[in-house]
């Protein structure tokens, strides 16, 4: 650490409509103005499992002011919470406030995972004159594609998340039989059946297709309005992975400034909660997300401190190669040297379960018996496995 750290709790930051949002400030214990890193959080700026205090202390010790803020309607912040809708303007107003404080050098960066990664993308097209760098982690520019996969609701996610995060504070509902709850019909009444009418949940059910309602939380088409570069961080086991890779490509091609087009991508062997711990896999000593901290620090030093970092000479993609368990830098994605292969499904008529006779190979199928099953919409087959939380 270059500095000891001062912490100021529950600073109320005014928004354009008079609502005030609560923030904790982690500042270097020294005179002068420093760059600012903003993290806007719906789950509690002091929630221990998020390790916000650790992040705040670390970045402050390296010469940055870290602002951890509860989003509108959450914890100590005023106003009414509605998922995502207020984050663009509230984020912009927070950047304008942070860049004008006496302890600020006028340069603002952002940091955060999942929802508080989304708060970064949503506010970026508003082009705050202070916003200079972003670090969106396990998130995406298009939230519709996250929650509604190829036209199909991730319904367990949608219902559980809305119920548990509907109020001022998140409330984990271990008393709910979720397996039964997600089968309630009609779907728009599933929240009422649990005992809560959640307006945002109802709106999501009423708007299952792309359109004006969903466009409010989609910045894919506004990348040319984003002037700050992004260090996009993802996990091979995260459900945002494909979307984040697309975001990286858009930023490199369509970012609104030369700086934005210097965005970078880092992918590690992580799940959505950034763990690399699996029962049947060991990715070695270099797999921890904490090892990415140095990359994040270099990113902020480059764009918020104008420090020599060598990033311009490096390839823009860094990936963890699972199996050989090492990090590798690449110039593009997909890799130019990729060898594309076709794989085909085979069956002897019983390609079910791991003990079935199904097979995946490069050999094209010949005369093979089909598999059959009876589809009963009242007795659906739940999905198991896939990308992890």
DAPE-V192134 format. One record per helix or strand. SS is the DSSP state (~ for helix, > for strand). FROM is the first residue (numbers start at 1). TO is the last residue. If there is no record, write none. Layout:
ss=SS from=FROM to=TO
ss=SS from=FROM to=TO
This chain:
ss=> from=5 to=14
ss=> from=20 to=28
ss=> from=34 to=41
ss=~ from=48 to=50
ss=~ from=52 to=61
ss=> from=64 to=70
ss=~ from=87 to=99
ss=> from=104 to=110
ss=> from=112 to=113
ss=~ from=115 to=124
ss=> from=131 to=134
ss=> from=136 to=137
ss=> from=142 to=142
ss=~ from=143 to=147
ss=> from=148 to=149
ss=> from=152 to=153
ss=~ from=155 to=164
ss=~ from=178 to=181
ss=~ from=187 to=194
ss=~ from=199 to=206
ss=~ from=212 to=215
ss=> from=218 to=218
ss=~ from=220 to=225
ss=> from=229 to=235
ss=~ from=241 to=254
ss=~ from=260 to=262
ss=> from=264 to=268
ss=> from=278 to=278
ss=> from=281 to=281
ss=~ from=289 to=304
ss=~ from=311 to=313
ss=> from=317 to=321
ss=> from=326 to=330
ss=> from=344 to=346
ss=> from=359 to=361
